[in-house]
Amino acid sequence: MEIKPGDILTIRVRNNTRTGIVTSAYNYGTDEDPNWYIELDDYTYGATYWKQGIDGGEIVENKEQ
C-alpha cells in the first residue's frame, strides 16, 4: 500500500476511528508486515499521529489524491 501526503486516510484504533489528510507517512516495516508512522490533520481533533507498531489498529480506508 502506498500512502502519501494529501491522501485522505481513515484509521481504526481500539474502537476509535479517525479520518484526516495525511501530512507525512513512513512505513518502517515491509509491504507484507507494515509498521506505519503517519501524521495527519484529523477532521475532528486537529494535528495527530499514529504509530502502528505501538498504538495497534489498522488502516480502514485510503483515498489517494
N, C-alpha and C positions, 0 to 999 in steps of 0.2 A: 504494500500500500504506500502510496506517495501522499504526503501531507505537506503543504507549503503555505507561506504567508498569504492571507487573503481568502483561504478556504473557510467555509462555514462548517464547524465541527460540533457534533453532539457526543458527549462522554457520559457514561453512567458509572458512578462510584457509590457503593453502599446505599442503594436505593435513592440516590440523588442524581438527577440529570442536569447537566449544564450544557448550554449551547452558546457559541460565540464565534468571533472571527479570529483565526489563527494569526498571531504576530510573529511567532517563531516555532519551529518544530525540529527536533533531533531524535533520531532513532539510534540508541546506543546498543541495540540488540541486532537481530537479523530479521529477514523477511518472515522466516518460519517461527521465530521466537522474538517478537518485538519488545523493546523496552523504551517507550516514548517519554520524552520530556517536552511538554508543549506549553507555551504561553499563549493565552488568548484573552480577548476582550469580551468577557461574558456579558450577554444582553441584560442580565438581571443584577449581577454582582460586580461588574466592572473588571478591571485587570486581575487575572488569576493565573495559576499554573497547575499542571497535572504531571506528576511523576508516576508513570505506570508501575514501575518496579516497587515503589514504596506505598503508593496510595491504593494500588489494585485497580479494579474496574476495567472497562472496555470502551472502545470507540464504537458508538452505535451507528453514526452516520457521518459521512464526509461529502460535502457538496463542493467539488473542486471549482475554482474560479479560473 
